[in-house]
Amino acid sequence: MPIVQIDMFEGRSIEQKRAMVEKVTQAIAETANCQAESVTIIIREMPKHHLSKGGKLFSDK
């Protein structure tokens, strides 16, 4: 039972998330040789001020 966690900035539509999880599920099922129904995906969204790189918040870029 593969479990995939996707961290990304907030702001994607529900349609974009549906398309993403369909494609990710297909890729995992094919490469892990398992049923799509056994793939679990967790989407974690965050605002840009909750992540930084190189000492700068993404909201400041």
N, C-alpha and C positions, 0 to 999 in steps of 0.2 A: 504494500500500500504506500505508494509515493506521496509525500506531503511537500508541496512547493509553497514557499513564502515569497511574495512579491512586495517590495517596498518601493513606493513611488510618491511623487508629489500629488496632492489633491488636485481635482479639477477635470478629471476625465468623465465623460458621460457614461451612463449605464450601458449604452450601446457599445461604446469602446471597450468597456470591461467585459461585456459578454463575448465580443469578438476575440479579445485577448485570451480569456480563459478557455475558449473553444480550441484555439490554436495551440496554446501551451499544453492543454490536456492531450491533444492528438500527438504532439511531439513526444511527450513523456511516455504515453502508452506505447507508441511505436518503438522507442529506443529502450524502454525498460521491459518490453515484452509483457505488458499487462493489459487488463481491461480498462477502458476509459473510466468506467464507474468506480474503479478503485483509486483514482487520482483525486487528491484533495488539494485545493489551492486556497491559500490565505492571502488576501490583499490588504496591505497595511498602507494607509495614506497618511501623509503628513503635510502641514503647511511648509512653505519654503524657509520660514524662520526657525524651523526645527532641525535643520541640517546645515553643516558648514564644511568647507573644504579649503585647505590652505589658510585657515584663520579668518575666513570671510563667510558670512551667512549667504546662502543662495538667494535670499530675498534682497541682498545688497548688490547682487551682480546684475 
